[in-house]
């Protein structure tokens, strides 16, 4: 049984026991727009305890808010009791809720008209109390009721407006847009985790460049990512960047991504972040060491957004290495192979391709690296060690920083093809020791 049919069975079961039950929110919107939904939320007049009695497998995730997860055929469905809400002192949760039998009360507490539709999959009836179908037809993002009230209730809705706008390429209604601009500074009330989740959806979804541009227009970008906002107006040399300033270049890069991972998307967004602090204009415009400065700035951004350690490490590495392809054709083979051996190499290659396409358009360095990468086997790129620290101890060396230097030189010899056997490696170590003793 597919996910939609499972959801229909839940609605049927609720209705069979005398309760009102409808598909609600995004799944109805997607159905009207002709899109497939990944999940189905259900709104009902049944109280949480009724829902839990009716279905065998349930999880009371938000029972105080009338929300129960019903597990059916391996799928989780959010089943929520119709409710009205009042007051949002913390800018996230209602101060109180009141369960209701009236579906229109439940709709009026929701965020945007396009998400305020109810659909009965049994009768085929759609309930529209907020002109949601009209706004879908017009292609517009508009709050349900007073936008100041809706955004004051939950400030995260301001970023969600931008996400829905870029996802569907719908403009934001002028009154809704003005309310966001007016309240933008209040976004800091929202936890960084929730902000990060919305940002991730924008950057890995459709039209991420439009999303970032819109966040800027709504004055939200300077609040959540001031480092990106500050790229506006930072000029670049026209011979390398005919497209415009650093911000324009970044937006163009974002537009060229193809279903990116979160780490790649952040790498693309932040790759030139260091140019704001390294801008110099003497004989020409320069950004000396902007990749190093940028990687340090990216680390602070990731820390502020509480991005996981592994993701932070990858994003910072991408920013630090985003210029390395320009020297690839002159690199020693061992250095090039070390680059290929990095776990993040595929994302780095994609970042370099995007960066080139959004500036000079010259893909020669990217194509060279990809051709070399395709020719080399895993063993050539990451050969098994021929010797270990125990072998160095057996040769009379004491453990210390020198071990790493020697083992790296041996690995370099393997990567260059000069050292092929264990015997070759040991001879090389003896030669290194001999040279050290002569210097001493």
C-alpha positions in Angstrom: 0.0 0.0 0.0 1.5 3.4 -1.0 1.7 6.3 1.3 -1.3 8.2 -0.1 -3.5 5.1 0.1 -2.4 4.5 3.7 -3.4 8.1 4.5 -6.8 7.6 2.9 -7.4 4.5 5.1 -6.7 6.6 8.2 -9.2 9.2 7.1 -11.8 6.5 6.3 -11.3 5.0 9.8 -11.8 8.3 11.5 -14.9 9.1 9.5 -16.3 5.6 10.1 -16.3 6.4 13.8 -18.2 9.6 13.3 -15.3 12.1 13.2 -14.5 14.7 10.6 -11.2 14.1 8.9 -9.4 15.7 6.1 -6.0 15.9 4.4 -4.5 19.2 5.4 -1.8 21.7 4.4 1.0 21.0 2.0 -0.3 17.7 0.6 -3.5 19.4 -0.5 -1.5 22.3 -2.0 0.7 19.9 -3.9 -2.3 17.9 -5.2 -3.9 21.0 -6.6 -0.6 22.1 -8.2 -0.2 18.6 -9.7 2.8 17.6 -7.6 3.4 14.4 -5.7 3.5 14.7 -1.9 6.2 13.0 0.2 3.9 13.1 3.3 0.3 13.5 4.2 -1.0 15.4 7.3 -4.5 14.8 8.6 -6.7 17.2 10.5 -9.6 15.8 12.5 -12.3 16.5 15.1 -11.2 13.5 17.0 -9.4 14.2 20.3 -5.8 12.9 20.8 -7.1 10.1 23.2 -9.7 9.1 20.6 -7.0 8.9 17.9 -4.8 6.7 20.2 -7.7 4.3 21.0 -8.7 4.0 17.4 -5.3 3.1 15.9 -3.0 0.3 17.0 0.4 2.0 16.5 0.6 5.7 17.7 3.2 8.1 19.0 2.0 11.0 21.2 4.6 13.4 20.0 2.7 16.6 20.7 -0.4 15.4 22.5 -0.6 18.7 24.4 -1.1 20.4 21.1 -3.4 17.7 19.8 -0.8 16.0 17.6 -0.5 12.3 17.4 1.7 10.3 15.0 -0.2 7.3 13.5 2.0 4.6 12.1 0.5 2.6 9.2 2.2 0.4 6.7 5.6 1.7 7.8 4.7 5.3 7.2 4.3 8.0 9.9 1.3 10.3 9.6 0.7 13.4 11.7 -2.9 13.4 12.8 -3.9 16.6 14.6 -7.1 17.7 16.3 -8.8 20.8 15.0 -7.7 23.7 17.3 -7.5 27.4 17.7 -4.6 29.1 19.4 -3.9 32.2 21.4 -0.8 34.2 22.3 2.8 33.3 21.3 5.0 34.7 24.2 8.0 32.7 23.1 7.6 33.4 19.4 7.1 29.8 18.7 4.5 27.9 20.8 1.0 29.1 21.5 0.3 30.1 25.1 -2.9 28.1 25.0 -4.9 26.0 22.6 -8.5 25.1 22.4 -9.7 22.0 20.6 -12.5 22.6 18.2 -15.0 20.7 16.1 -14.9 23.4 13.4 -12.4 22.9 10.6 -12.5 26.6 9.7 -11.1 27.5 13.2 -8.1 25.1 12.5 -7.4 26.6 9.1 -7.3 30.2 10.4 -4.4 29.5 12.7 -2.2 28.3 9.8 0.5 30.3 8.1 -0.2 30.9 4.4 -3.3 30.6 2.3 -1.7 28.1 -0.1 -1.3 25.8 3.0 -4.7 26.4 4.4 -6.7 24.0 2.3 -8.5 20.9 3.5 -9.4 17.9 1.3 -11.7 15.0 1.9 -10.2 12.0 -0.1 -13.4 10.0 0.5 -15.9 12.5 -0.9 -13.5 14.4 -3.1 -14.6 17.7 -1.5 -12.1 20.6 -1.0 -12.7 23.1 1.8 -11.2 26.5 1.2 -11.9 29.1 3.9 -9.0 31.5 3.0 -9.0 31.7 -0.8 -6.1 29.3 -1.0 -7.1 27.9 -4.4 -7.3 31.4 -5.8 -3.8 32.3 -4.5 -2.4 29.1 -6.0 -4.0 30.0 -9.3 -2.7 33.5 -9.1 0.7 32.3 -7.9 1.2 34.3 -4.8 2.4 33.8 -1.2 0.0 35.5 1.3 -0.6 35.0 5.0 -3.9 33.9 6.4 -5.4 36.9 8.0 -3.2 39.8 9.3 0.4 39.2 8.4 1.8 41.1 11.4 -0.2 38.8 13.6 0.9 35.6 11.8 4.6 36.5 11.9 4.4 37.7 15.5 3.0 34.3 16.4 5.9 32.5 14.8 8.8 34.5 13.4 10.2 31.6 11.5 7.2 32.0 9.1 9.1 35.0 7.7 11.9 32.7 6.3 9.2 30.1 5.3 7.6 32.7 3.2 10.9 33.1 1.3 11.2 29.3 1.0 7.8 28.9 -0.5 8.3 31.8 -2.8 11.5 30.4 -4.3 10.2 26.8 -4.3 7.2 27.7 -6.4 8.5 30.9 -8.0 5.5 32.7 -6.5 6.0 36.4 -5.5 5.1 37.4 -1.9 2.0 39.5 -1.6 3.0 43.2 -1.0 1.3 43.4 2.5 2.9 40.2 3.6 6.3 41.3 2.3 6.1 44.6 4.1 5.2 42.9 7.3 8.4 40.7 7.1 10.6 43.8 6.4 9.0 45.5 9.4 9.6 42.5 11.7 12.9 41.1 10.3 15.0 42.0 13.3 12.8 39.8 15.5 14.0 36.6 13.7 16.6 36.2 16.4 13.8 35.1 18.7 13.8 31.8 16.8 16.3 29.1 17.7 19.2 28.8 15.3 18.4 25.2 14.7 15.0 26.1 13.2 16.6 28.8 11.1 19.2 26.4 9.9 16.6 23.9 8.9 14.8 26.4 6.8 18.0 27.7 5.3 18.9 24.1 4.3 15.6 23.7 2.6 16.1 26.9 0.6 19.7 26.1 -0.5 19.0 22.4 -1.4 15.6 23.1 -3.0 14.4 24.8 -6.2 15.8 28.2 -7.1 18.2 28.7 -4.2 19.6 31.9 -5.8 16.1 33.4 -5.7 15.7 32.4 -2.1 18.9 34.1 -1.0 18.1 37.2 -3.1 14.7 37.3 -1.5 16.0 37.0 2.0 18.2 40.0 1.2 15.2 42.0 -0.1 13.2 41.1 3.0 16.2 42.3 5.2 16.4 38.8 6.7 19.8 38.0 5.2 21.6 40.7 7.1 20.2 39.2 10.3 20.9 35.5 9.8 23.9 35.7 7.4 25.4 39.2 7.6 28.7 37.9 6.1 26.8 37.0 2.9 24.9 40.3 2.9 28.2 42.2 3.1 29.3 40.7 -0.2 27.0 43.2 -2.0 29.0 45.9 -3.7 32.4 44.2 -3.4 33.8 44.8 -6.9 35.8 42.1 -8.8 38.2 42.4 -11.7 36.1 42.5 -14.9 38.5 40.3 -16.9 37.9 37.4 -14.4 34.4 38.3 -13.3 32.4 40.0 -16.0 29.2 39.0 -14.2 29.5 41.6 -11.4 30.3 41.9 -7.7 30.9 39.1 -5.2 27.2 38.9 -4.3 26.0 38.7 -7.9 28.7 36.0 -8.6 27.5 34.0 -5.6 23.9 34.2 -6.7 24.9 33.0 -10.2 26.8 30.1 -8.6 23.8 29.1 -6.6 21.7 29.1 -9.8 24.0 26.6 -11.4 23.7 24.0 -8.6 21.9 20.7 -9.4 20.2 19.1 -6.4 23.2 19.7 -4.2 24.0 18.2 -0.8 23.7 20.7 2.1 27.5 20.8 2.5 28.1 21.6 -1.1 25.3 24.3 -1.1 26.9 26.0 1.9 30.3 25.7 0.3 29.0 27.4 -2.8 27.2 30.1 -0.7 30.3 30.8 1.4 33.2 30.1 -1.0 34.0 33.8 -1.6 33.0 35.1 1.8 36.6 36.1 2.5 36.7 38.6 -0.3 35.0 41.2 1.8 37.9 41.3 4.3 40.7 40.9 1.8 39.7 43.4 -0.9 42.6 45.6 -2.1 42.8 47.9 -5.1 46.3 49.2 -6.0 47.4 48.4 -9.5 44.4 46.1 -9.8 41.8 44.5 -7.6 43.2 41.7 -5.4 41.8 39.3 -2.8 45.0 37.8 -1.4 44.5 34.7 0.7 40.7 35.1 0.6 40.3 31.4 0.6 42.1 31.1 4.0 40.3 34.1 5.5 37.0 32.8 4.1 37.5 29.3 5.6 37.9 30.9 9.0 34.8 33.0 8.5 32.9 29.9 7.3 33.9 28.1 10.5 32.3 30.9 12.5 29.1 30.9 10.4 28.8 27.1 10.8 29.4 27.4 14.5 26.8 30.1 14.9 24.2 27.9 13.0 25.2 24.9 15.1 26.0 22.8 12.0 27.3 19.4 12.9 31.1 18.9 13.3 31.4 16.7 10.2 29.4 19.0 8.0 31.3 22.1 9.3 34.6 20.4 8.5 33.5 19.6 5.0 32.1 23.2 4.4 35.3 24.8 5.7 37.5 22.5 3.6 35.5 23.4 0.5 36.0 27.1 1.1 39.7 26.6 1.8 40.3 24.5 -1.3 38.0 26.2 -3.9 40.9 27.7 -5.8 43.2 24.7 -5.9 42.0 23.6 -9.4 43.7 26.6 -11.0 47.1 25.1 -10.1 46.2 21.5 -10.8 48.0 21.2 -14.2 51.2 22.2 -12.5 50.9 20.1 -9.4 53.2 17.2 -8.5 51.4 14.0 -9.1 51.5 13.1 -5.4 49.8 16.3 -4.4 47.1 15.8 -7.1 46.5 12.3 -6.0 46.1 13.4 -2.4 43.5 15.9 -3.5 41.6 13.1 -5.4 41.9 10.9 -2.2 40.0 13.4 -0.1 36.4 12.2 0.8 35.0 15.6 -0.3 36.7 15.7 -3.7 33.4 15.1 -5.7 31.8 18.1 -4.0 35.0 20.2 -4.5 35.0 19.4 -8.2 31.4 20.4 -8.5 32.1 23.7 -6.6 35.0 24.4 -9.0 32.9 23.7 -12.0 30.1 26.0 -10.8 32.6 28.7 -9.8 34.2 28.7 -13.3 30.8 28.7 -15.1 29.7 31.7 -13.1 32.8 33.7 -13.9 35.2 33.2 -16.9 33.4 30.1 -18.2 36.8 28.4 -18.6 36.5 24.7 -17.6 39.9 23.6 -18.7 41.3 23.1 -15.1 38.1 21.3 -14.1 38.2 19.0 -17.1 41.9 18.2 -16.6 41.2 17.1 -13.0 38.2 15.1 -13.9 40.0 13.3 -16.7 43.0 12.5 -14.4 40.6 11.4 -11.6 38.8 9.0 -14.0 42.1 7.4 -15.2 43.5 6.6 -11.7 42.4 3.6 -9.7 41.6 3.7 -6.0 44.9 1.9 -5.2 46.8 4.6 -7.2 45.1 7.4 -5.4 45.2 5.9 -1.9 47.8 3.2 -1.8 48.1 0.8 1.2 51.0 1.8 3.5 54.2 -0.2 2.8 55.7 0.5 6.2 54.4 1.6 9.6 55.8 3.3 12.7 56.8 -0.1 14.0 59.2 -0.4 11.1 60.8 3.0 12.0 61.2 1.9 15.6 62.9 -1.3 14.4 65.4 0.9 12.5 66.3 2.7 15.7 64.1 5.8 15.5 62.2 7.2 18.5 58.5 8.0 18.1 57.8 11.7 17.5 56.9 14.3 14.9 59.6 12.9 12.6 57.6 9.7 12.1 54.8 11.6 10.3 57.3 13.4 8.1 59.1 10.2 7.1 55.8 8.2 6.5 54.5 11.1 4.4 57.6 11.1 2.2 57.2 7.4 1.7 53.6 7.8 0.7 54.6 10.6 -1.7 57.1 8.2 -3.3 54.3 5.7 -3.7 52.0 8.3 -5.2 54.7 9.4 -7.6 55.4 5.8 -8.6 59.0 5.9 -7.3 58.4 3.5 -4.4 56.6 0.3 -5.3 57.6 -2.3 -2.7 58.3 -2.6 1.0 62.0 -3.0 0.2 61.9 0.3 -1.8 60.3 2.0 1.2 62.8 0.7 3.7 65.7 1.7 1.5 64.2 5.2 1.2 63.9 5.4 5.0 67.6 4.3 5.5 68.6 7.0 3.0 66.6 9.7 4.9 68.2 8.6 8.2 71.7 8.7 6.6 71.1 12.2 5.3 69.9 13.3 8.8 73.0 11.9 10.4 75.3 13.7 7.9 73.5 17.0 8.6 73.8 16.4 12.3 
